[in-house]
Amino acid sequence: MAKQRIILIGCGIMAQQHIARFEAVADRVEITAVVDVVRERAQAVSDLLPNHPPVFTDYHDALSCGDAVLQSLPHHLHAQCVIDCLDAGLHVLSEKPLANTEEECLAMIEAAKRNRRILMVAYCMRYHPLLREMHRLIKEETFGKCFQFSIWTEQLTMLRSEWLGSRKTLGGGQLFSHGCHYIDLMLWMMGNPVRGAHFGTNLGTPWMDREGTSNVCLQFESGALGYHFGTWGARGTKMGYDFQAHCEQGLIQLDFYGGKLIFRCKDPEHIPGKPVTSQETLLMEAIKAKPTAEEMAHFIDCIENGRTPETTPEESLQGLRVIWRLYEAEDAGKLADLRGLGFDGIK
Ligand SMILES: NC(=O)c1ccc[n+]([C@@H]2O[C@H](COP(=O)([O-])OP(=O)(O)OC[C@H]3O[C@@H](n4cnc5c(N)ncnc54)[C@H](O)[C@@H]3O)[C@@H](O)[C@H]2O)c1
């Protein structure tokens, strides 16, 4: 089958991470144009690619160069660019979060439908082999029902571009920008939420005008609970990226940096009244890398086979609605009612 011709729009940090892993899909994908408003950034990306694709500073001039687009722009520019690309007949893999407002997200979904083109959201973590296995184990209740799902992410993200610090261009704070991955994951793993609360602070990250550190607590329809702690202010770390599912028979833990999925259950030698010690079973290992190659392979599969992507814009909007409700409730000093925010629910 002919390679899909992809136009890269936005050549900042994320686009560089994408192309660093393109080798794995090189037989299926060719980058045929690179675009950045800063010509030198687009040129630098073109120089890294084997075919040195042409460079543009205005994406409108590049739209005839490909079949599909990988969009990696600042958040406030997502909606217009994605709609223009879809209207030009291109399929789009759009970086997260989908867009900064409900209206923009709905207009993007409508543009994809109108043009019968694929719009896939780049929630790359959903394509991570260890997270996919964790999802299977939770859905199949292999270790019983999950009653607590927790996610930690610790990063140090300084203000390298103005748009990252401002709630207007970023769309919110750390929760909206980075935590959207993990709200999406929690909904995917645990189902629809019913209520929740968010606390954020920009202490430790004064370059953020909304929060740079975020704590979220959710309750799901099943009665299970979810917790997410994310910070952009970590000057040291022990947990790194860690995902934990407490189930009726034990704990499934995904140590992201260690590349390990582990099951821990109570040691049979355990003496009641003493601190719990656990037996460890290694369930699966994987290399520690952002699964952007797997994500791109899925996008290509969807284009070639007319399949609906796993990370649809509709599901993505449900996750963003959860975040917007959490922010509204936080600002009003209330608990957030999170019922009825979805389309057909996240599968
Ligand atoms: N999936 C992930 O793990 C992950 C990680 C980081 C960033 N992201 C996402 O990637 C996207 C980009 O983030 P980033 O960190 O690379 O930002 P960045 O600021 O490093 O890069 C954005 C690029 O867009 C360019 N740009 C701005 N306006 C433009 C325009 N009108 N036309 C063409 N180019 C324009 C800028 O010059 C810059 O090079 C965001 O949606 C972000 O949330 C995803």
Ligand as a Chemical Component Dictionary entry (heavy atoms), coordinates in Angstrom:
data_LIG
# 
_chem_comp.id                   LIG 
_chem_comp.type                 NON-POLYMER 
_chem_comp.pdbx_formal_charge   0 
_chem_comp.three_letter_code    LIG 
# 
loop_
_chem_comp_atom.comp_id 
_chem_comp_atom.atom_id 
_chem_comp_atom.alt_atom_id 
_chem_comp_atom.type_symbol 
_chem_comp_atom.charge 
_chem_comp_atom.model_Cartn_x 
_chem_comp_atom.model_Cartn_y 
_chem_comp_atom.model_Cartn_z 
_chem_comp_atom.pdbx_ordinal 
LIG N1  N1  N 0  1.104  14.038 23.966 1  
LIG C1  C1  C 0  2.027  14.574 24.739 2  
LIG O1  O1  O 0  2.589  13.890 25.572 3  
LIG C2  C2  C 0  2.369  16.038 24.579 4  
LIG C3  C3  C 0  3.505  16.571 25.183 5  
LIG C4  C4  C 0  3.805  17.918 24.974 6  
LIG C5  C5  C 0  2.973  18.703 24.185 7  
LIG N2  N2  N 1  1.854  18.146 23.630 8  
LIG C6  C6  C 0  0.929  18.948 22.825 9  
LIG O2  O2  O 0  1.552  19.333 21.594 10 
LIG C7  C7  C 0  1.057  20.612 21.195 11 
LIG C8  C8  C 0  2.241  21.552 21.023 12 
LIG O3  O3  O 0  2.950  21.651 22.246 13 
LIG P1  P1  P 0  4.520  21.926 22.276 14 
LIG O4  O4  O 0  4.951  21.635 23.664 15 
LIG O5  O5  O -1 5.197  21.253 21.142 16 
LIG O6  O6  O 0  4.522  23.498 22.054 17 
LIG P2  P2  P 0  5.686  24.387 21.442 18 
LIG O7  O7  O 0  5.422  25.790 21.875 19 
LIG O8  O8  O 0  7.006  23.769 21.755 20 
LIG O9  O9  O 0  5.458  24.222 19.867 21 
LIG C9  C9  C 0  4.406  24.865 19.182 22 
LIG C10 C10 C 0  4.951  25.281 17.826 23 
LIG O10 O10 O 0  3.891  25.863 17.061 24 
LIG C11 C11 C 0  4.429  26.932 16.316 25 
LIG N3  N3  N 0  3.343  27.830 15.903 26 
LIG C12 C12 C 0  2.693  28.763 16.636 27 
LIG N4  N4  N 0  1.731  29.363 15.894 28 
LIG C13 C13 C 0  1.766  28.773 14.670 29 
LIG C14 C14 C 0  1.019  28.939 13.465 30 
LIG N5  N5  N 0  0.013  29.805 13.377 31 
LIG N6  N6  N 0  1.356  28.172 12.395 32 
LIG C15 C15 C 0  2.374  27.273 12.467 33 
LIG N7  N7  N 0  3.121  27.087 13.565 34 
LIG C16 C16 C 0  2.820  27.803 14.668 35 
LIG C17 C17 C 0  5.414  27.572 17.279 36 
LIG O11 O11 O 0  6.351  28.396 16.597 37 
LIG C18 C18 C 0  6.041  26.360 17.929 38 
LIG O12 O12 O 0  7.202  25.921 17.246 39 
LIG C19 C19 C 0  0.089  21.046 22.301 40 
LIG O13 O13 O 0  -1.203 20.679 21.929 41 
LIG C20 C20 C 0  0.537  20.245 23.502 42 
LIG O14 O14 O 0  -0.464 20.029 24.479 43 
LIG C21 C21 C 0  1.563  16.836 23.783 44 
# 
loop_
_chem_comp_bond.comp_id 
_chem_comp_bond.atom_id_1 
_chem_comp_bond.atom_id_2 
_chem_comp_bond.value_order 
_chem_comp_bond.pdbx_ordinal 
LIG N1  C1  SING 1  
LIG C1  O1  DOUB 2  
LIG C1  C2  SING 3  
LIG C2  C3  SING 4  
LIG C2  C21 DOUB 5  
LIG C3  C4  DOUB 6  
LIG C4  C5  SING 7  
LIG C5  N2  DOUB 8  
LIG N2  C6  SING 9  
LIG N2  C21 SING 10 
LIG C6  O2  SING 11 
LIG C6  C20 SING 12 
LIG O2  C7  SING 13 
LIG C7  C8  SING 14 
LIG C7  C19 SING 15 
LIG C8  O3  SING 16 
LIG O3  P1  SING 17 
LIG P1  O4  DOUB 18 
LIG P1  O5  SING 19 
LIG P1  O6  SING 20 
LIG O6  P2  SING 21 
LIG P2  O7  DOUB 22 
LIG P2  O8  SING 23 
LIG P2  O9  SING 24 
LIG O9  C9  SING 25 
LIG C9  C10 SING 26 
LIG C10 O10 SING 27 
LIG C10 C18 SING 28 
LIG O10 C11 SING 29 
LIG C11 N3  SING 30 
LIG C11 C17 SING 31 
LIG N3  C12 SING 32 
LIG N3  C16 SING 33 
LIG C12 N4  DOUB 34 
LIG N4  C13 SING 35 
LIG C13 C14 SING 36 
LIG C13 C16 DOUB 37 
LIG C14 N5  SING 38 
LIG C14 N6  DOUB 39 
LIG N6  C15 SING 40 
LIG C15 N7  DOUB 41 
LIG N7  C16 SING 42 
LIG C17 O11 SING 43 
LIG C17 C18 SING 44 
LIG C18 O12 SING 45 
LIG C19 O13 SING 46 
LIG C19 C20 SING 47 
LIG C20 O14 SING 48 
# 
